[in-house]
Amino acid sequence: MSHEFVDRMMEQSRAGELRSPVSETLDMHLVEFGRGEAVYEMSARPELGNPLGVIQGGVATALADAAMAAATTTILTDEEIQKSAITTIDIFARFIRPVNANKIERLRAEAKVIRAGGRLVWAEADVLADGDVVGKFASTGIRVAFDPSSYIADRGKADE
């Protein structure tokens, strides 16, 4: 089972050459990945807060979702990714404490695949604010049709 193409796609994402629209919009970055694992980070900024100055829950959830999606992508073989990808069908969020957008520098989501079946994949992620866990997340992903060549052509640079 080869993962060369998948790893190259992930490396392009980590290098900032291949980013999703939501990653660009929220300025989220893949910083680490391994088989069944991925880490995303983003700067905490006041514009990500609610009226109380607390990072809005949807922002933390988007960061966790990006990390869990990346972790699930890393388990696909090169043969599998030529025809399918994994997309989130449900997500569970548990916020442990509020995060003041003006008092922290970074949010980090550390994700790992818990189990992968033939069609469904389960992942979990912790979201940390400057190193302290502030949220726990779990998701279920489902395999869907995917054309990586079109995605790469639309979003990034192929083999350079």
Secondary structure, DSSP 8 states (H G I E B T S, - for coil): ---HHHHHHHHHHHTTSS--HHHHHHT-EEEEEETTEEEEEEE--GGGB-TTSBB-HHHHHHHHHHHHHHHHHTTS-HHHHTTEEEEEEEEEEEE-S--BTTT-SEEEEEEEEEEE-SSEEEEEEEEEETTEEEEEEEEEEEEEE--HHHHHHHHS----
